């Protein structure tokens, strides 16, 4: 066990973590931030994507100890300061970009990372960026639409209902 | 303009807010104070005799509370099968036992042998490593036809063979179908495989068992599509716990697609062990564990023959299928290749004679059960592939051949025992033709060819039987349960409403769409109505969500209960308004006396019901709460026409889906936004089946695809934007909302559409390929092209 300390969603937190404790376990079990999900054991599904020092990271592929001293943002830290949905979250609701909701936190976190890098992505760029996020419910149609809408593009002209 | 609330409005989903902010409450998010963790030691061989299990060293390890093996479950029931199929000779199917933990033998990779309960998951896993297993590996049966040969190794020693049943339907048609095929002007024959798939909801299965000594009550939190079904099966058949001492909670569930219908060993184990250890016990599947323990789907091997007369009318259809059951019978497994498959073989066509034979086979593989569509995709795939092949052999347009054989008059009794109440297959085909821009195809093909690609156009029609199901009918067919559903509408004193429903939402958006119906009926704001689901201690006994049944069956129960509310509320309003009950009208949340300006608001009536100072207590009880159970009179029959365009790279065999158009008839629609989303998701799963997904075993029964590294899930760049339409609507004639259900259509209609398009593309390049089995991976397409070059 060793002490790890990090800033999560703007708050300083600390706890004891073993050398093999994954960041996702620390977030879910120690901090009880259960919005970050685990959907596979091979770093394929992307349900656990969080931001570490501003970069999208699969929290199942990083030890908690490696995040010592880092700034971490999870889905719980994405809403606007007044608690309302941020522009990406709102676009997901407006465009029905989620069904069961399990992959959704990872999708939103990946979308935020994409739009930071590329504020007006094309359809192909969105699809390519989501290569590491699997959704089984939506067929991706409305996720891609939501992300393009969140970037300010007129998705009514791009894709059918 | 679309409505902005009530039936037909694209209301935004209220459940999204919690899912988008990380506030969902999935089973793995639940921790019960003092809980222990279980790790299952699973078989790594497909078939073997357990000689001994030595747990001494493991039991002494740090944190270990108790280790369970099959011996601990000898006095406990096995996992029950909920459907008994009668074979074509009138005999019951062969039904093997299915112990919670393996007893004497292991029968598939992943079969649980021992369960280690420990203070932490890590300690449980470490202890599993120290268990000494002595297992003699036996030959495995994997191939279904080999499993039925004389002398084949038996999966179950106490059965006569590996044949579960040999089912014929309709048996009386058998000779007439044989004769019609013998005498036909043309017969098209096709042999095909509908490959094994894994449903793969993104949330792996989880179970948390808890036991209260104070009142002898057990609670199971589980990732289920139907908590009451789990309570019934586990309580009555496995653990012997009466319903009132057993609570099953399915909170937010991260997708199901069928595989979370069934009662699983891990659920029974956690409930049992929580009492035995006097500690809550939690199990969370890893994805690899999900691959080897979630019931799989499909896995049919089929030969189909379609007979046509000189005018290209379909005259007879004969199909023979081998259906894999896996090593044990999962909860509803026997019904899938029979009553959910054979009854759909008429499709959209007036073929007068049909005979379906299905041999269900035990093998040393994970059990197979319902996966999105369940039997109906298997029926549609073979029918629509053989129709397409017939069109090509006869040199006729595939749309024209379908159209010529469409059923056009309803109700229509098929030769496979179901009666379609309504439909208009021409209408969806016309919609499809409009949207698909068929006239522009030649130009698009020419453009593809300029880039060295082959472009193909594929079309498909489908019919499905949803709204599962009339209880008396399914009872005759072997179901060991009723298939009604239930709803309780509880109106509170202030007029807000909780609707407790038997259906379960795990992505379908019931929390949004169900209130739309009640709001429409009462003329009040949707926001005043909440849905309660997923907790057997809160909801009436209902059968859950699968088979596109929620709105058609549970929604109907909700309508009936709301009608009772309205009837009682009118009595109260009549009293308050000092008018005759017959003169009371309800509109926009106001009760008024017809032809007058006298009215009382919804809230006045609901308050009077709970504060009955001025109230007809001599005639009616206080309070405003009603329950209805609804048993459907028939299945519902959604139908549609799909088309797609693919590009094939002849250099690599790579198939790209460029366009996909779906024109569906779901009857009336409650929330068109949600309906489109359901179709999108089904299409992606169907495209995944057609091009990517394959659950593969080697000849020794080793599971080769047990992770997302080996099982190709569709990703965002594997699919296009879809074009979906559901404006062609023939309302269901026998349920109060006129709804048919939409959850499975996309997955049923899309696989044959894709394969038909791939074959069309290859023909355009001069490759005379007649069929490619799914998934049409680059290597298979490339091999098929080279085989005919």
Interface residues (C-beta under 8 A of the other chain):
Chain A: X28 X33 X34 X35 X36 X37 X38 X39 X40 X41 X42 X44 X45 X47 X74 X75 X76 X78 X79 X85 X89 X92 X93 X94 X96 X98 X99 X100 X101 X102 X103 X104 X105 X108 X123 X124 X126 X127 X128 X130 X131 X133 X134 X135 X136 X137 X138 X139 X140 X141 X142 X143 X144 X145 X158 X159 X160 X161
Chain B: X12 X13 X15 X16 X17 X18 X19 X20 X21 X22 X23 X24 X25 X26 X28 X29 X200 X201 X202 X203 X204 X252 X253 X254 X255 X257 X286 X287 X288 X506 X507 X508 X509 X672 X673 X674 X676 X677 X680 X681 X682 X683 X684 X685 X707 X708 X709 X713 X714 X715 X716 X717 X719 X721 X722 X723 X724 X746
